[in-house]
Amino acid sequence: MVTGNLEEIAHYKLKKIGIDQFFKTGGFGSDHIKRGELVKIAIQRAGVRFNCGDKQRVFHFGDAPQDMRAGRVAGVVPVGVATGVFTAEQLTSAGAEIVFPDLKETNEILRFLQSFFS
């Protein structure tokens, strides 16, 4: 998880909606001011926690142009989700590898992700 929220606030918000258990580590606003650095921090922490570290297989999902740019800065695959105020075109222009209208089409999203593992 990457968020501009302070770590404590991020976990509070996730607990409030019942999904905190799915987010074991991340990069938080309390770690750095630059979003690209937060992505790098999250990758480093995940590498330590889960014994992984291949940035070729890291995807950064986001709904804002700054999320797409942060993914590019960190050297990972930025994936846009057009559920916010930004259009698919804006996310693509900011560097999204692909943009999904939402996260409902899980089979399509999984096919895209799996294409990086073949």
C-alpha positions in Angstrom: 0.0 0.0 0.0 1.2 3.5 -0.8 -0.6 6.5 0.6 0.1 10.1 1.6 -1.7 9.4 4.9 0.4 9.0 8.0 0.8 5.3 8.8 -1.4 5.4 11.9 -4.2 7.2 10.0 -4.0 4.8 7.0 -4.4 1.8 9.2 -7.3 3.4 11.1 -9.1 4.1 7.8 -8.5 0.5 6.6 -9.7 -0.9 9.9 -12.8 1.2 9.8 -13.9 -0.4 6.5 -12.7 -3.9 7.5 -9.8 -4.4 5.1 -6.7 -3.7 7.2 -5.8 -7.4 7.4 -5.0 -7.3 3.6 -2.4 -4.6 4.0 0.7 -5.9 5.8 3.1 -3.2 4.9 3.5 -0.1 2.7 4.9 3.4 2.2 3.2 6.2 4.1 3.1 10.0 4.2 5.0 9.7 7.5 7.9 8.1 5.6 8.6 10.7 2.9 7.0 13.7 1.2 7.5 12.4 -2.4 5.1 9.8 -3.7 7.7 8.0 -5.9 9.8 7.5 -2.8 6.8 6.1 -1.0 6.5 3.4 -3.7 10.2 2.6 -3.3 9.8 2.3 0.5 6.8 0.1 0.1 8.7 -2.2 -2.3 11.7 -2.4 0.1 9.5 -3.2 3.1 7.6 -5.8 1.1 10.8 -7.4 -0.1 12.0 -7.8 3.5 8.7 -9.0 4.9 7.8 -11.4 2.1 11.3 -12.3 0.8 10.8 -10.8 -2.6 12.1 -7.8 -4.5 11.7 -8.2 -8.3 10.5 -4.7 -9.3 9.7 -6.1 -12.8 6.7 -7.7 -11.1 5.4 -4.8 -9.0 2.3 -2.9 -10.0 1.3 0.4 -8.6 -2.5 0.9 -8.8 -3.8 4.4 -8.5 -6.6 6.8 -9.6 -4.5 10.0 -10.0 -1.8 11.2 -12.4 0.6 11.6 -9.5 0.2 7.9 -8.8 1.1 7.0 -12.4 4.2 9.3 -12.3 5.2 7.8 -8.9 5.1 4.3 -10.4 7.3 5.4 -13.3 9.8 7.1 -10.9 10.0 3.9 -8.8 10.5 1.7 -11.9 7.3 -0.3 -11.5 4.2 -0.8 -13.7 1.7 2.0 -13.1 -2.0 0.8 -13.5 -4.7 3.4 -13.6 -8.2 3.0 -12.2 -10.6 5.7 -13.4 -12.8 5.7 -10.3 -11.7 9.2 -9.1 -11.9 12.6 -10.7 -9.3 11.9 -13.4 -10.2 10.4 -16.8 -8.6 7.4 -18.4 -6.9 9.7 -20.9 -5.4 11.8 -18.1 -4.0 8.7 -16.4 -2.6 7.4 -19.6 -1.0 10.7 -20.4 0.6 10.6 -16.9 2.2 7.2 -17.7 -0.3 4.5 -16.9 0.5 1.2 -18.6 -3.2 0.4 -18.8 -6.3 2.0 -17.3 -9.3 0.1 -16.0 -12.7 1.8 -15.5 -12.9 0.2 -12.0 -11.8 -2.9 -10.2 -14.9 -5.0 -11.0 -13.5 -6.8 -14.0 -11.2 -9.0 -12.0 -10.6 -11.5 -14.8 -9.4 -8.8 -17.1 -7.2 -7.3 -14.5 -5.7 -10.7 -13.6 -5.0 -11.4 -17.3 -3.1 -8.2 -17.5 -1.1 -8.9 -14.4 -0.4 -12.5 -15.5 1.0 -11.3 -18.8 4.1 -10.0 -16.9 4.8 -13.5 -15.5 4.9 -15.5 -18.8 
